[in-house]
Amino acid sequence: MVQLKNDVIGMTKYAVFLIFFITLVGCSNTLEVTGDFPRPVITTLPLTVGVVYDQQFQTYRYVEQEEERSDWNIGIGKAQMQLFNAVLPAMFDQVIGVEQVSGANENSVDLFFAPSIEEFQFNVPTETKIKMYEVWIKYNMKVHDAQGSLIADWIITAYGKTPSAFMKSDNDALNEAMLIALRDVGAGLSLRFRHVPEINAWLGQRSRSQQAVQP
């Protein structure tokens, strides 16, 4: 009888451990963001731009640090590189990848452009109590002139959301919300770039300088 009781207790402990383990595994999510980014139809600026994508930007990955949330490991780097590689060539005559901002450039660069992620947040339906997946991305955009001096430094905040009813899984829904947010970044950058006050002033000064040297 004692042995039977011990066996029951042992089986109970094992069942509890198994449920706990399955719960942990079930709460672990890995997502590599994938999708397509169309080339925007905009007026191209006659500029050669050197783009600085540092290693952190190229391989950016969000790893959840808060213990009360499910474990999420979200790879964003590849997708955002696709986005910028689609948008920037539509904005400028020539786009060149460079390692760093430098006044001693050999590529006749007119401007240097260096984007970075400042903040990334997301919510899933279990947290918001609504059937919606939401993503926020804050980008810091920096532009330097050919001598390496900072011209403009501004923030673009993007938002994406996806109703859970249209998705088969958390990963699919969050991926779609991510794509919407990234496309929002692309639209904001391509449509507003020349309207950033410091950029607009630089473009005006460049135009006046070019007109002054014309015969």
Rosetta constraint file for C-alpha pairs under 8 A:
AtomPair CA 1 CA 5 HARMONIC 6.23 0.50
AtomPair CA 2 CA 6 HARMONIC 6.23 0.50
AtomPair CA 3 CA 7 HARMONIC 6.13 0.50
AtomPair CA 4 CA 8 HARMONIC 6.21 0.50
AtomPair CA 5 CA 9 HARMONIC 6.22 0.50
AtomPair CA 6 CA 10 HARMONIC 6.00 0.50
AtomPair CA 7 CA 11 HARMONIC 6.06 0.50
AtomPair CA 8 CA 12 HARMONIC 6.06 0.50
AtomPair CA 9 CA 13 HARMONIC 6.19 0.50
AtomPair CA 10 CA 14 HARMONIC 6.19 0.50
AtomPair CA 11 CA 15 HARMONIC 6.10 0.50
AtomPair CA 12 CA 16 HARMONIC 6.22 0.50
AtomPair CA 13 CA 17 HARMONIC 6.17 0.50
AtomPair CA 14 CA 18 HARMONIC 6.04 0.50
AtomPair CA 15 CA 19 HARMONIC 6.14 0.50
AtomPair CA 16 CA 20 HARMONIC 6.14 0.50
AtomPair CA 17 CA 21 HARMONIC 6.08 0.50
AtomPair CA 18 CA 22 HARMONIC 6.11 0.50
AtomPair CA 19 CA 23 HARMONIC 6.09 0.50
AtomPair CA 20 CA 24 HARMONIC 6.28 0.50
AtomPair CA 21 CA 25 HARMONIC 6.24 0.50
AtomPair CA 22 CA 26 HARMONIC 5.93 0.50
AtomPair CA 23 CA 27 HARMONIC 6.21 0.50
AtomPair CA 24 CA 28 HARMONIC 6.61 0.50
AtomPair CA 27 CA 70 HARMONIC 5.01 0.50
AtomPair CA 27 CA 71 HARMONIC 5.97 0.50
AtomPair CA 28 CA 70 HARMONIC 6.21 0.50
AtomPair CA 28 CA 71 HARMONIC 4.59 0.50
AtomPair CA 28 CA 72 HARMONIC 6.08 0.50
AtomPair CA 29 CA 70 HARMONIC 7.67 0.50
AtomPair CA 29 CA 71 HARMONIC 5.98 0.50
AtomPair CA 29 CA 72 HARMONIC 4.81 0.50
AtomPair CA 29 CA 73 HARMONIC 6.24 0.50
AtomPair CA 29 CA 171 HARMONIC 7.60 0.50
AtomPair CA 30 CA 72 HARMONIC 5.86 0.50
AtomPair CA 30 CA 73 HARMONIC 4.71 0.50
AtomPair CA 30 CA 74 HARMONIC 5.91 0.50
AtomPair CA 30 CA 171 HARMONIC 7.87 0.50
AtomPair CA 31 CA 72 HARMONIC 7.70 0.50
AtomPair CA 31 CA 73 HARMONIC 6.21 0.50
AtomPair CA 31 CA 74 HARMONIC 4.75 0.50
AtomPair CA 31 CA 75 HARMONIC 6.14 0.50
AtomPair CA 31 CA 171 HARMONIC 6.26 0.50
AtomPair CA 31 CA 175 HARMONIC 7.51 0.50
AtomPair CA 32 CA 74 HARMONIC 5.88 0.50
AtomPair CA 32 CA 75 HARMONIC 4.63 0.50
AtomPair CA 32 CA 76 HARMONIC 6.68 0.50
AtomPair CA 32 CA 175 HARMONIC 7.99 0.50
AtomPair CA 33 CA 74 HARMONIC 7.21 0.50
AtomPair CA 33 CA 75 HARMONIC 6.02 0.50
AtomPair CA 33 CA 76 HARMONIC 5.71 0.50
AtomPair CA 33 CA 78 HARMONIC 7.60 0.50
AtomPair CA 33 CA 79 HARMONIC 5.96 0.50
AtomPair CA 33 CA 175 HARMONIC 5.55 0.50
AtomPair CA 33 CA 178 HARMONIC 7.19 0.50
AtomPair CA 33 CA 179 HARMONIC 7.70 0.50
AtomPair CA 34 CA 78 HARMONIC 7.91 0.50
AtomPair CA 34 CA 79 HARMONIC 5.83 0.50
AtomPair CA 34 CA 175 HARMONIC 7.08 0.50
AtomPair CA 34 CA 179 HARMONIC 7.73 0.50
AtomPair CA 35 CA 79 HARMONIC 7.11 0.50
AtomPair CA 35 CA 179 HARMONIC 6.64 0.50
AtomPair CA 36 CA 82 HARMONIC 7.94 0.50
AtomPair CA 37 CA 82 HARMONIC 7.09 0.50
AtomPair CA 37 CA 83 HARMONIC 5.69 0.50
AtomPair CA 37 CA 86 HARMONIC 6.64 0.50
AtomPair CA 37 CA 183 HARMONIC 6.86 0.50
AtomPair CA 38 CA 86 HARMONIC 6.73 0.50
AtomPair CA 38 CA 87 HARMONIC 7.97 0.50
AtomPair CA 39 CA 86 HARMONIC 5.20 0.50
AtomPair CA 39 CA 87 HARMONIC 5.72 0.50
AtomPair CA 39 CA 90 HARMONIC 6.54 0.50
AtomPair CA 40 CA 86 HARMONIC 7.86 0.50
AtomPair CA 40 CA 87 HARMONIC 6.29 0.50
AtomPair CA 40 CA 90 HARMONIC 6.37 0.50
AtomPair CA 40 CA 187 HARMONIC 7.70 0.50
AtomPair CA 40 CA 190 HARMONIC 7.47 0.50
AtomPair CA 41 CA 90 HARMONIC 7.16 0.50
AtomPair CA 42 CA 90 HARMONIC 6.80 0.50
AtomPair CA 42 CA 91 HARMONIC 6.92 0.50
AtomPair CA 42 CA 190 HARMONIC 7.53 0.50
AtomPair CA 42 CA 191 HARMONIC 7.74 0.50
AtomPair CA 43 CA 90 HARMONIC 7.81 0.50
AtomPair CA 43 CA 91 HARMONIC 6.92 0.50
AtomPair CA 44 CA 90 HARMONIC 6.06 0.50
AtomPair CA 44 CA 91 HARMONIC 4.74 0.50
AtomPair CA 44 CA 92 HARMONIC 5.13 0.50
AtomPair CA 44 CA 93 HARMONIC 6.31 0.50
AtomPair CA 45 CA 91 HARMONIC 5.98 0.50
AtomPair CA 45 CA 92 HARMONIC 4.81 0.50
AtomPair CA 45 CA 93 HARMONIC 6.22 0.50
AtomPair CA 46 CA 92 HARMONIC 6.07 0.50
AtomPair CA 46 CA 93 HARMONIC 5.19 0.50
AtomPair CA 47 CA 92 HARMONIC 5.50 0.50
AtomPair CA 47 CA 93 HARMONIC 5.49 0.50
AtomPair CA 47 CA 94 HARMONIC 6.52 0.50
AtomPair CA 47 CA 109 HARMONIC 7.88 0.50
AtomPair CA 47 CA 110 HARMONIC 6.03 0.50
AtomPair CA 47 CA 111 HARMONIC 7.56 0.50
AtomPair CA 48 CA 92 HARMONIC 6.57 0.50
AtomPair CA 48 CA 93 HARMONIC 6.09 0.50
AtomPair CA 48 CA 94 HARMONIC 4.66 0.50
AtomPair CA 48 CA 95 HARMONIC 5.86 0.50
AtomPair CA 48 CA 96 HARMONIC 7.43 0.50
AtomPair CA 48 CA 108 HARMONIC 7.26 0.50
AtomPair CA 48 CA 109 HARMONIC 5.19 0.50
AtomPair CA 48 CA 110 HARMONIC 5.34 0.50
AtomPair CA 48 CA 111 HARMONIC 6.76 0.50
AtomPair CA 49 CA 92 HARMONIC 7.03 0.50
AtomPair CA 49 CA 94 HARMONIC 6.29 0.50
AtomPair CA 49 CA 95 HARMONIC 4.95 0.50
AtomPair CA 49 CA 96 HARMONIC 6.12 0.50
AtomPair CA 49 CA 109 HARMONIC 5.60 0.50
AtomPair CA 49 CA 110 HARMONIC 5.88 0.50
AtomPair CA 49 CA 111 HARMONIC 4.89 0.50
AtomPair CA 49 CA 112 HARMONIC 5.56 0.50
AtomPair CA 49 CA 113 HARMONIC 6.83 0.50
AtomPair CA 50 CA 95 HARMONIC 5.96 0.50
AtomPair CA 50 CA 96 HARMONIC 4.71 0.50
AtomPair CA 50 CA 97 HARMONIC 5.63 0.50
AtomPair CA 50 CA 98 HARMONIC 5.70 0.50
AtomPair CA 50 CA 109 HARMONIC 6.03 0.50
AtomPair CA 50 CA 110 HARMONIC 7.84 0.50
AtomPair CA 50 CA 111 HARMONIC 6.27 0.50
AtomPair CA 50 CA 112 HARMONIC 4.66 0.50
AtomPair CA 50 CA 113 HARMONIC 6.19 0.50
AtomPair CA 51 CA 95 HARMONIC 6.91 0.50
AtomPair CA 51 CA 96 HARMONIC 6.04 0.50
AtomPair CA 51 CA 97 HARMONIC 4.96 0.50
AtomPair CA 51 CA 98 HARMONIC 5.73 0.50
AtomPair CA 51 CA 112 HARMONIC 5.77 0.50
AtomPair CA 51 CA 113 HARMONIC 4.82 0.50
AtomPair CA 51 CA 114 HARMONIC 5.95 0.50
AtomPair CA 52 CA 97 HARMONIC 6.31 0.50
AtomPair CA 52 CA 98 HARMONIC 5.41 0.50
AtomPair CA 52 CA 99 HARMONIC 5.77 0.50
AtomPair CA 52 CA 100 HARMONIC 5.75 0.50
AtomPair CA 52 CA 101 HARMONIC 7.09 0.50
AtomPair CA 52 CA 112 HARMONIC 7.29 0.50
AtomPair CA 52 CA 113 HARMONIC 6.19 0.50
AtomPair CA 52 CA 114 HARMONIC 4.88 0.50
AtomPair CA 52 CA 115 HARMONIC 7.39 0.50
AtomPair CA 53 CA 57 HARMONIC 5.97 0.50
AtomPair CA 53 CA 58 HARMONIC 6.30 0.50
AtomPair CA 53 CA 97 HARMONIC 7.64 0.50
AtomPair CA 53 CA 98 HARMONIC 7.79 0.50
AtomPair CA 53 CA 99 HARMONIC 7.36 0.50
AtomPair CA 53 CA 114 HARMONIC 6.55 0.50
AtomPair CA 53 CA 115 HARMONIC 7.06 0.50
AtomPair CA 54 CA 58 HARMONIC 6.36 0.50
AtomPair CA 54 CA 99 HARMONIC 7.44 0.50
AtomPair CA 55 CA 59 HARMONIC 6.14 0.50
AtomPair CA 56 CA 60 HARMONIC 5.30 0.50
AtomPair CA 57 CA 77 HARMONIC 6.02 0.50
AtomPair CA 57 CA 115 HARMONIC 7.90 0.50
AtomPair CA 57 CA 116 HARMONIC 6.10 0.50
AtomPair CA 57 CA 117 HARMONIC 7.15 0.50
AtomPair CA 58 CA 77 HARMONIC 4.72 0.50
AtomPair CA 58 CA 78 HARMONIC 6.43 0.50
AtomPair CA 58 CA 80 HARMONIC 7.85 0.50
AtomPair CA 58 CA 81 HARMONIC 6.44 0.50
AtomPair CA 59 CA 75 HARMONIC 7.37 0.50
AtomPair CA 59 CA 76 HARMONIC 7.17 0.50
AtomPair CA 59 CA 77 HARMONIC 4.32 0.50
AtomPair CA 59 CA 78 HARMONIC 6.64 0.50
AtomPair CA 60 CA 75 HARMONIC 6.31 0.50
AtomPair CA 60 CA 76 HARMONIC 5.52 0.50
AtomPair CA 60 CA 77 HARMONIC 4.37 0.50
AtomPair CA 61 CA 73 HARMONIC 6.97 0.50
AtomPair CA 61 CA 74 HARMONIC 5.51 0.50
AtomPair CA 61 CA 75 HARMONIC 4.42 0.50
AtomPair CA 61 CA 76 HARMONIC 5.67 0.50
AtomPair CA 61 CA 77 HARMONIC 6.62 0.50
AtomPair CA 62 CA 72 HARMONIC 7.59 0.50
AtomPair CA 62 CA 73 HARMONIC 5.72 0.50
AtomPair CA 62 CA 74 HARMONIC 4.99 0.50
AtomPair CA 62 CA 75 HARMONIC 6.45 0.50
AtomPair CA 62 CA 76 HARMONIC 7.53 0.50
AtomPair CA 62 CA 120 HARMONIC 7.65 0.50
AtomPair CA 63 CA 71 HARMONIC 7.59 0.50
AtomPair CA 63 CA 72 HARMONIC 5.85 0.50
AtomPair CA 63 CA 73 HARMONIC 4.58 0.50
AtomPair CA 63 CA 74 HARMONIC 6.47 0.50
AtomPair CA 64 CA 69 HARMONIC 7.55 0.50
AtomPair CA 64 CA 70 HARMONIC 7.67 0.50
AtomPair CA 64 CA 71 HARMONIC 5.73 0.50
AtomPair CA 64 CA 72 HARMONIC 5.30 0.50
AtomPair CA 64 CA 73 HARMONIC 6.57 0.50
AtomPair CA 65 CA 71 HARMONIC 7.96 0.50
AtomPair CA 76 CA 80 HARMONIC 6.21 0.50
AtomPair CA 77 CA 81 HARMONIC 6.16 0.50
AtomPair CA 78 CA 82 HARMONIC 6.38 0.50
AtomPair CA 79 CA 83 HARMONIC 6.32 0.50
AtomPair CA 80 CA 84 HARMONIC 6.26 0.50
AtomPair CA 80 CA 182 HARMONIC 6.91 0.50
AtomPair CA 81 CA 85 HARMONIC 5.99 0.50
AtomPair CA 82 CA 86 HARMONIC 6.21 0.50
AtomPair CA 83 CA 87 HARMONIC 6.24 0.50
AtomPair CA 83 CA 182 HARMONIC 7.13 0.50
AtomPair CA 83 CA 183 HARMONIC 7.44 0.50
AtomPair CA 83 CA 186 HARMONIC 6.81 0.50
AtomPair CA 84 CA 88 HARMONIC 5.71 0.50
AtomPair CA 84 CA 186 HARMONIC 7.20 0.50
AtomPair CA 85 CA 89 HARMONIC 6.74 0.50
AtomPair CA 86 CA 90 HARMONIC 7.07 0.50
AtomPair CA 87 CA 91 HARMONIC 6.55 0.50
AtomPair CA 87 CA 186 HARMONIC 6.26 0.50
AtomPair CA 87 CA 190 HARMONIC 6.80 0.50
AtomPair CA 88 CA 92 HARMONIC 6.28 0.50
AtomPair CA 88 CA 95 HARMONIC 6.98 0.50
AtomPair CA 88 CA 190 HARMONIC 7.67 0.50
AtomPair CA 89 CA 93 HARMONIC 6.77 0.50
AtomPair CA 89 CA 94 HARMONIC 6.53 0.50
AtomPair CA 89 CA 95 HARMONIC 5.99 0.50
AtomPair CA 91 CA 190 HARMONIC 6.40 0.50
AtomPair CA 101 CA 112 HARMONIC 6.27 0.50
AtomPair CA 101 CA 144 HARMONIC 7.46 0.50
AtomPair CA 101 CA 148 HARMONIC 5.76 0.50
AtomPair CA 102 CA 146 HARMONIC 7.63 0.50
AtomPair CA 102 CA 147 HARMONIC 6.69 0.50
AtomPair CA 102 CA 148 HARMONIC 5.20 0.50
AtomPair CA 103 CA 146 HARMONIC 5.83 0.50
AtomPair CA 103 CA 147 HARMONIC 3.82 0.50
AtomPair CA 103 CA 148 HARMONIC 4.72 0.50
AtomPair CA 104 CA 147 HARMONIC 7.18 0.50
AtomPair CA 105 CA 109 HARMONIC 6.86 0.50
AtomPair CA 105 CA 146 HARMONIC 7.69 0.50
AtomPair CA 108 CA 146 HARMONIC 7.95 0.50
AtomPair CA 109 CA 146 HARMONIC 5.89 0.50
AtomPair CA 110 CA 145 HARMONIC 6.36 0.50
AtomPair CA 110 CA 146 HARMONIC 5.13 0.50
AtomPair CA 111 CA 143 HARMONIC 6.72 0.50
AtomPair CA 111 CA 144 HARMONIC 5.68 0.50
AtomPair CA 111 CA 145 HARMONIC 4.68 0.50
AtomPair CA 111 CA 146 HARMONIC 5.36 0.50
AtomPair CA 112 CA 143 HARMONIC 5.53 0.50
AtomPair CA 112 CA 144 HARMONIC 4.91 0.50
AtomPair CA 112 CA 145 HARMONIC 6.17 0.50
AtomPair CA 112 CA 146 HARMONIC 6.92 0.50
AtomPair CA 112 CA 148 HARMONIC 7.44 0.50
AtomPair CA 113 CA 141 HARMONIC 7.41 0.50
AtomPair CA 113 CA 142 HARMONIC 5.87 0.50
AtomPair CA 113 CA 143 HARMONIC 4.64 0.50
AtomPair CA 113 CA 144 HARMONIC 6.53 0.50
AtomPair CA 114 CA 141 HARMONIC 6.18 0.50
AtomPair CA 114 CA 142 HARMONIC 5.19 0.50
AtomPair CA 114 CA 143 HARMONIC 6.40 0.50
AtomPair CA 115 CA 139 HARMONIC 6.84 0.50
AtomPair CA 115 CA 140 HARMONIC 5.83 0.50
AtomPair CA 115 CA 141 HARMONIC 4.66 0.50
AtomPair CA 115 CA 142 HARMONIC 6.20 0.50
AtomPair CA 116 CA 139 HARMONIC 5.66 0.50
AtomPair CA 116 CA 140 HARMONIC 5.29 0.50
AtomPair CA 116 CA 141 HARMONIC 6.64 0.50
AtomPair CA 117 CA 137 HARMONIC 7.31 0.50
AtomPair CA 117 CA 138 HARMONIC 6.00 0.50
AtomPair CA 117 CA 139 HARMONIC 4.54 0.50
AtomPair CA 117 CA 140 HARMONIC 6.13 0.50
AtomPair CA 118 CA 137 HARMONIC 7.82 0.50
AtomPair CA 118 CA 138 HARMONIC 5.45 0.50
AtomPair CA 118 CA 139 HARMONIC 5.53 0.50
AtomPair CA 118 CA 140 HARMONIC 6.19 0.50
AtomPair CA 119 CA 136 HARMONIC 7.98 0.50
AtomPair CA 119 CA 137 HARMONIC 5.85 0.50
AtomPair CA 119 CA 138 HARMONIC 5.00 0.50
AtomPair CA 119 CA 139 HARMONIC 7.21 0.50
AtomPair CA 120 CA 135 HARMONIC 7.60 0.50
AtomPair CA 120 CA 136 HARMONIC 5.81 0.50
AtomPair CA 120 CA 137 HARMONIC 4.66 0.50
AtomPair CA 120 CA 138 HARMONIC 6.42 0.50
AtomPair CA 121 CA 135 HARMONIC 5.83 0.50
AtomPair CA 121 CA 136 HARMONIC 5.14 0.50
AtomPair CA 121 CA 137 HARMONIC 6.57 0.50
AtomPair CA 122 CA 133 HARMONIC 7.45 0.50
AtomPair CA 122 CA 134 HARMONIC 5.41 0.50
AtomPair CA 122 CA 135 HARMONIC 4.32 0.50
AtomPair CA 122 CA 136 HARMONIC 6.17 0.50
AtomPair CA 123 CA 127 HARMONIC 6.28 0.50
AtomPair CA 123 CA 128 HARMONIC 6.64 0.50
AtomPair CA 123 CA 133 HARMONIC 5.74 0.50
AtomPair CA 123 CA 134 HARMONIC 5.14 0.50
AtomPair CA 123 CA 135 HARMONIC 6.64 0.50
AtomPair CA 124 CA 128 HARMONIC 6.48 0.50
AtomPair CA 124 CA 132 HARMONIC 6.56 0.50
AtomPair CA 124 CA 133 HARMONIC 4.75 0.50
AtomPair CA 124 CA 134 HARMONIC 6.68 0.50
AtomPair CA 124 CA 170 HARMONIC 7.81 0.50
AtomPair CA 124 CA 174 HARMONIC 7.90 0.50
AtomPair CA 125 CA 129 HARMONIC 5.45 0.50
AtomPair CA 125 CA 130 HARMONIC 5.34 0.50
AtomPair CA 125 CA 131 HARMONIC 5.07 0.50
AtomPair CA 125 CA 132 HARMONIC 5.35 0.50
AtomPair CA 125 CA 133 HARMONIC 6.05 0.50
AtomPair CA 125 CA 164 HARMONIC 7.59 0.50
AtomPair CA 126 CA 130 HARMONIC 7.59 0.50
AtomPair CA 128 CA 132 HARMONIC 7.58 0.50
AtomPair CA 131 CA 163 HARMONIC 5.74 0.50
AtomPair CA 131 CA 164 HARMONIC 5.34 0.50
AtomPair CA 131 CA 165 HARMONIC 7.14 0.50
AtomPair CA 132 CA 161 HARMONIC 6.56 0.50
AtomPair CA 132 CA 162 HARMONIC 5.60 0.50
AtomPair CA 132 CA 163 HARMONIC 4.46 0.50
AtomPair CA 132 CA 164 HARMONIC 5.47 0.50
AtomPair CA 133 CA 161 HARMONIC 5.34 0.50
AtomPair CA 133 CA 162 HARMONIC 5.14 0.50
AtomPair CA 133 CA 163 HARMONIC 6.32 0.50
AtomPair CA 133 CA 164 HARMONIC 6.67 0.50
AtomPair CA 133 CA 173 HARMONIC 6.51 0.50
AtomPair CA 133 CA 174 HARMONIC 6.05 0.50
AtomPair CA 133 CA 177 HARMONIC 6.58 0.50
AtomPair CA 134 CA 159 HARMONIC 7.36 0.50
AtomPair CA 134 CA 160 HARMONIC 5.72 0.50
AtomPair CA 134 CA 161 HARMONIC 4.34 0.50
AtomPair CA 134 CA 162 HARMONIC 6.67 0.50
AtomPair CA 134 CA 174 HARMONIC 7.43 0.50
AtomPair CA 134 CA 177 HARMONIC 6.19 0.50
AtomPair CA 135 CA 159 HARMONIC 5.64 0.50
AtomPair CA 135 CA 160 HARMONIC 5.10 0.50
AtomPair CA 135 CA 161 HARMONIC 6.29 0.50
AtomPair CA 135 CA 174 HARMONIC 7.74 0.50
AtomPair CA 135 CA 177 HARMONIC 6.07 0.50
AtomPair CA 135 CA 178 HARMONIC 6.14 0.50
AtomPair CA 135 CA 181 HARMONIC 6.67 0.50
AtomPair CA 136 CA 157 HARMONIC 7.11 0.50
AtomPair CA 136 CA 158 HARMONIC 5.70 0.50
AtomPair CA 136 CA 159 HARMONIC 4.70 0.50
AtomPair CA 136 CA 160 HARMONIC 6.67 0.50
AtomPair CA 136 CA 181 HARMONIC 6.92 0.50
AtomPair CA 137 CA 157 HARMONIC 5.75 0.50
AtomPair CA 137 CA 158 HARMONIC 5.24 0.50
AtomPair CA 137 CA 159 HARMONIC 6.64 0.50
AtomPair CA 137 CA 181 HARMONIC 7.07 0.50
AtomPair CA 138 CA 155 HARMONIC 6.81 0.50
AtomPair CA 138 CA 156 HARMONIC 5.88 0.50
AtomPair CA 138 CA 157 HARMONIC 4.43 0.50
AtomPair CA 138 CA 158 HARMONIC 6.44 0.50
AtomPair CA 139 CA 155 HARMONIC 5.65 0.50
AtomPair CA 139 CA 156 HARMONIC 5.18 0.50
AtomPair CA 139 CA 157 HARMONIC 6.24 0.50
AtomPair CA 140 CA 153 HARMONIC 7.07 0.50
AtomPair CA 140 CA 154 HARMONIC 5.91 0.50
AtomPair CA 140 CA 155 HARMONIC 4.74 0.50
AtomPair CA 140 CA 156 HARMONIC 6.55 0.50
AtomPair CA 141 CA 152 HARMONIC 7.86 0.50
AtomPair CA 141 CA 153 HARMONIC 5.69 0.50
AtomPair CA 141 CA 154 HARMONIC 5.38 0.50
AtomPair CA 141 CA 155 HARMONIC 6.10 0.50
AtomPair CA 141 CA 156 HARMONIC 7.40 0.50
AtomPair CA 142 CA 150 HARMONIC 7.31 0.50
AtomPair CA 142 CA 151 HARMONIC 7.68 0.50
AtomPair CA 142 CA 152 HARMONIC 5.71 0.50
AtomPair CA 142 CA 153 HARMONIC 4.50 0.50
AtomPair CA 142 CA 154 HARMONIC 6.68 0.50
AtomPair CA 143 CA 150 HARMONIC 6.08 0.50
AtomPair CA 143 CA 151 HARMONIC 5.60 0.50
AtomPair CA 143 CA 152 HARMONIC 5.23 0.50
AtomPair CA 143 CA 153 HARMONIC 6.57 0.50
AtomPair CA 144 CA 148 HARMONIC 5.29 0.50
AtomPair CA 144 CA 149 HARMONIC 5.18 0.50
AtomPair CA 144 CA 150 HARMONIC 4.28 0.50
AtomPair CA 144 CA 151 HARMONIC 5.09 0.50
AtomPair CA 144 CA 152 HARMONIC 7.05 0.50
AtomPair CA 145 CA 149 HARMONIC 5.49 0.50
AtomPair CA 145 CA 150 HARMONIC 6.55 0.50
AtomPair CA 145 CA 151 HARMONIC 6.38 0.50
AtomPair CA 151 CA 198 HARMONIC 6.34 0.50
AtomPair CA 151 CA 199 HARMONIC 7.04 0.50
AtomPair CA 151 CA 202 HARMONIC 7.80 0.50
AtomPair CA 152 CA 196 HARMONIC 7.89 0.50
AtomPair CA 152 CA 198 HARMONIC 5.63 0.50
AtomPair CA 152 CA 199 HARMONIC 6.53 0.50
AtomPair CA 156 CA 185 HARMONIC 6.82 0.50
AtomPair CA 156 CA 188 HARMONIC 7.15 0.50
AtomPair CA 156 CA 189 HARMONIC 7.66 0.50
AtomPair CA 157 CA 185 HARMONIC 7.22 0.50
AtomPair CA 158 CA 181 HARMONIC 5.18 0.50
AtomPair CA 158 CA 182 HARMONIC 6.99 0.50
AtomPair CA 158 CA 184 HARMONIC 5.58 0.50
AtomPair CA 158 CA 185 HARMONIC 5.55 0.50
AtomPair CA 159 CA 180 HARMONIC 7.27 0.50
AtomPair CA 159 CA 181 HARMONIC 4.68 0.50
AtomPair CA 159 CA 184 HARMONIC 6.91 0.50
AtomPair CA 160 CA 177 HARMONIC 4.68 0.50
AtomPair CA 160 CA 178 HARMONIC 6.14 0.50
AtomPair CA 160 CA 179 HARMONIC 7.39 0.50
AtomPair CA 160 CA 180 HARMONIC 4.81 0.50
AtomPair CA 160 CA 181 HARMONIC 4.18 0.50
AtomPair CA 160 CA 182 HARMONIC 7.92 0.50
AtomPair CA 160 CA 184 HARMONIC 7.72 0.50
AtomPair CA 161 CA 176 HARMONIC 7.78 0.50
AtomPair CA 161 CA 177 HARMONIC 4.68 0.50
AtomPair CA 161 CA 178 HARMONIC 7.89 0.50
AtomPair CA 161 CA 180 HARMONIC 7.11 0.50
AtomPair CA 161 CA 181 HARMONIC 7.79 0.50
AtomPair CA 162 CA 166 HARMONIC 7.95 0.50
AtomPair CA 162 CA 173 HARMONIC 6.06 0.50
AtomPair CA 162 CA 174 HARMONIC 7.37 0.50
AtomPair CA 162 CA 176 HARMONIC 6.58 0.50
AtomPair CA 162 CA 177 HARMONIC 5.28 0.50
AtomPair CA 163 CA 167 HARMONIC 7.52 0.50
AtomPair CA 163 CA 173 HARMONIC 7.49 0.50
AtomPair CA 164 CA 168 HARMONIC 7.97 0.50
AtomPair CA 164 CA 170 HARMONIC 7.86 0.50
AtomPair CA 164 CA 173 HARMONIC 6.29 0.50
AtomPair CA 166 CA 173 HARMONIC 7.90 0.50
AtomPair CA 167 CA 172 HARMONIC 6.05 0.50
AtomPair CA 167 CA 173 HARMONIC 5.38 0.50
AtomPair CA 168 CA 172 HARMONIC 6.54 0.50
AtomPair CA 168 CA 173 HARMONIC 7.51 0.50
AtomPair CA 169 CA 173 HARMONIC 6.29 0.50
AtomPair CA 170 CA 174 HARMONIC 5.97 0.50
AtomPair CA 171 CA 175 HARMONIC 5.90 0.50
AtomPair CA 172 CA 176 HARMONIC 6.22 0.50
AtomPair CA 173 CA 177 HARMONIC 6.29 0.50
AtomPair CA 174 CA 178 HARMONIC 6.07 0.50
AtomPair CA 175 CA 179 HARMONIC 6.29 0.50
AtomPair CA 176 CA 180 HARMONIC 6.33 0.50
AtomPair CA 177 CA 181 HARMONIC 6.27 0.50
AtomPair CA 178 CA 182 HARMONIC 6.13 0.50
AtomPair CA 179 CA 183 HARMONIC 6.06 0.50
AtomPair CA 180 CA 184 HARMONIC 6.15 0.50
AtomPair CA 181 CA 185 HARMONIC 6.42 0.50
AtomPair CA 182 CA 186 HARMONIC 6.39 0.50
AtomPair CA 183 CA 187 HARMONIC 6.17 0.50
AtomPair CA 184 CA 188 HARMONIC 6.10 0.50
AtomPair CA 185 CA 189 HARMONIC 6.09 0.50
AtomPair CA 186 CA 190 HARMONIC 6.07 0.50
AtomPair CA 187 CA 191 HARMONIC 5.93 0.50
AtomPair CA 188 CA 192 HARMONIC 5.74 0.50
AtomPair CA 188 CA 193 HARMONIC 7.76 0.50
AtomPair CA 189 CA 193 HARMONIC 5.42 0.50
AtomPair CA 192 CA 196 HARMONIC 6.52 0.50
AtomPair CA 193 CA 199 HARMONIC 7.23 0.50
AtomPair CA 194 CA 199 HARMONIC 5.78 0.50
AtomPair CA 194 CA 200 HARMONIC 5.36 0.50
AtomPair CA 194 CA 203 HARMONIC 7.87 0.50
AtomPair CA 195 CA 199 HARMONIC 6.88 0.50
AtomPair CA 195 CA 200 HARMONIC 5.65 0.50
AtomPair CA 196 CA 200 HARMONIC 5.95 0.50
AtomPair CA 197 CA 201 HARMONIC 6.12 0.50
AtomPair CA 198 CA 202 HARMONIC 6.19 0.50
AtomPair CA 199 CA 203 HARMONIC 6.12 0.50
AtomPair CA 200 CA 204 HARMONIC 6.17 0.50
AtomPair CA 201 CA 205 HARMONIC 6.20 0.50
AtomPair CA 202 CA 206 HARMONIC 6.11 0.50
AtomPair CA 203 CA 207 HARMONIC 6.14 0.50
AtomPair CA 204 CA 208 HARMONIC 6.28 0.50
AtomPair CA 205 CA 209 HARMONIC 6.14 0.50
AtomPair CA 206 CA 210 HARMONIC 6.21 0.50
AtomPair CA 207 CA 211 HARMONIC 6.25 0.50
AtomPair CA 208 CA 212 HARMONIC 6.15 0.50
AtomPair CA 209 CA 213 HARMONIC 6.63 0.50
AtomPair CA 210 CA 214 HARMONIC 6.54 0.50
